[in-house]
Amino acid sequence: MSVQLTQLRCFVAVATQLHFGRAAASLNMSQPPLTRHIQMLEHALGVVLFERNKRSVRLTPSGRALLPEAQDLLRRLANAELAAKRAAESTQGSVVMGFIPASSYGVLPKLIALAKERLPGIELVLREMQSLDQYEALSSQQIDIGIVRPISQRSDVASVSILKEPFILAIPAAHRLAAKDKPCLADLDNQPFIMYSPLEGRYSYEMLVGAFRIAGCAPRYTQYITYPHSMLSLVSAGMGMALVPRSAARLRLENVRYVDIDLNGAFAELHMAWRKTGANPVTLELVKLLDGESRPALEGIAS
């Protein structure tokens, strides 16, 4: 004989009230069926849960051991029912969003503001992660949405481009190129250059290496760095120049000058990614909103 949820509810009511009459009233039922449910539970478990006589009801050691477990089970069931109802409403619940640090200069704040305005019932839980880690986390259901660089093709992950922006050259203010209106890639040949890490910054590394190869120039790499804001700090210290997404120019650092440069069509792209199957309705509602209405809000970042 298996244990039924109704039996557990009856047990918890009696165990907390220590009175069959009051417990039955709290469950809106009469005492005889309550007593039967307790007897059936004791029979299913093969233990005695209560010591009872005409004057009192007391828990046995087995009853005391069962009570916290039964309460926890009923509590988790109630939470599961609530989560299911919220998910069905599509506009209530939480979404775990991964994001790369480079998106925090302009994209991420605009996406968060849009979500708060249009879907106030959705709680965003943010996770700062590199793009490749986000793809893994999407597949393993650790995050629901990712703001990533398009560096991975996965059959279980869908993505859409939400931003394309040019790279901009950050130059130490004392460098001779800082006085030039629009330098070209050839001007970077044999110049001290802070480069993206070939591992953590693979997307930008490979794109810039390809642009340098086409232009026939070879900058002299002084450091390999993952994040644009760290690269800009080194530019400010005079350690070399760097190419960063245009949105990173919002960081106004001392001794850094930003100038446009032609990279022969190379640009930095951000995608929004999510699981193709198994995504909850709340996630899909947020994806629909951000894909459809975020583009006008992001246009100013790329220009």
C-alpha positions, -999 to +999 in steps of 0.1 A: +000+000+000+014+034-010+014+066+010-011+092-003-007+130+000-041+133+017-029+109+044+002+131+049-019+163+051-041+146+077-010+134+097+005+169+097-028+185+108-031+161+138+006+162+146+005+200+149-029+203+166-025+171+188-062+169+187-083+150+161-114+172+164-095+204+158-074+188+130-105+176+112-120+211+114-089+227+100-092+204+070-129+210+066-137+173+071-154+152+098-134+132+123-141+096+111-125+100+077-096+118+093-091+088+116-093+064+087-066+083+068-043+082+098-049+045+102-042+038+065-009+058+068+002+038+098-007+006+080+012+017+049+043+026+069+041-002+093+045+020+124+024+037+150+024+075+147+003+086+177-003+075+212-039+084+219-064+080+247-096+099+257-075+127+272-046+133+250-028+127+217+010+124+215+035+117+188+054+085+190+091+085+181+081+074+145+056+103+144+082+128+155+106+116+128+080+117+101+066+152+109+094+174+095+098+152+064+061+154+057+060+191+063+089+196+039+073+174+012+040+193+014+058+227+013+078+217-018+046+204-034+029+238-028+059+256-042+059+234-073+022+241-079+028+278-075+057+277-100+037+258-125+008+283-123+032+312-127+049+296-157+015+291-173+008+328-170+039+335-191+046+369-174+054+357-139+085+339-127+123+342-128+147+340-158+185+333-153+204+354-178+240+350-186+260+379-200+295+387-211+312+417-194+314+436-227+276+437-229+275+457-196+287+490-213+253+496-230+234+465-241+227+449-208+213+480-190+190+487-219+177+451-220+171+451-182+153+484-184+131+472-212+123+439-193+114+458-161+091+482-180+073+457-202+074+425-181+075+437-144+064+403-131+096+386-144+126+385-121+160+386-138+188+367-122+221+377-138+252+356-142+285+371-156+300+344-178+322+341-209+304+331-241+316+295-243+306+289-207+271+303-214+266+279-243+275+251-219+252+265-192+223+268-217+227+231-227+229+220-191+199+242-181+219+263-156+208+295-174+178+304-195+191+331-218+226+342-227+241+374-241+270+360-260+295+363-289+285+340-318+313+315-313+295+283-311+270+263-332+248+240-312+218+220-323+200+226-290+206+264-289+189+291-309+203+326-312+196+359-328+218+389-334+209+419-313+238+442-319+266+448-344+291+475-336+324+486-350+357+483-332+373+516-322+410+523-316+420+533-281+454+550-281+476+564-253+472+602-255+510+606-258+513+583-288+519+599-322+488+582-337+466+600-312+470+632-333+460+615-365+424+619-375+417+584-389+446+560-388+444+528-408+455+492-400+489+498-417+496+524-390+495+496-364+524+477-379+551+469-353+533+492-328+528+481-291+493+465-290+472+450-262+456+419-277+426+397-267+434+364-251+434+336-277+413+315-252+390+336-232+388+363-258+389+340-288+361+357-307+378+391-309+413+376-311+405+356-343+386+385-359+414+410-353+442+385-364+423+380-396+419+417-402+457+422-395+466+394-419+444+409-447+460+443-442+495+429-441+504+444-407+518+429-376+513+448-343+537+439-315+516+423-288+526+434-253+498+418-233+470+393-238+439+404-219+403+391-217+381+421-210+380+455-228+378+475-196+411+459-184+427+466-218+417+502-216+433+505-182+466+493-197+462+518-226+458+545-200+490+534-184+508+537-218+514+500-224+501+501-259+470+506-280+439+484-283+409+478-304+377+476-284+339+476-293+326+511-297+304+508-266+335+504-245+344+541-254+318+550-228+346+544-203+363+577-203+398+570-189+426+595-184+452+595-211+431+575-236+420+588-269+394+570-290+395+572-328+377+555-356+395+530-378+386+509-408+389+472-401+378+460-435+343+451-424+352+435-391+327+443-363+318+431-328+285+412-327+263+402-298+237+375-299+209+365-275+208+327-272+183+303-256+174+266-256+153+255-286+134+230-266+124+229-229+124+267-224+097+277-200+070+302-212+085+330-191+118+327-209+101+326-243+080+357-234+112+376-225+130+364-257+101+376-278+101+410-261+139+415-263+142+403-299+113+424-311+117+457-292+153+459-281+167+467-316+156+504-317+169+509-281+203+495-291+208+514-323+225+543-305+251+519-291+264+509-325+265+543-341 
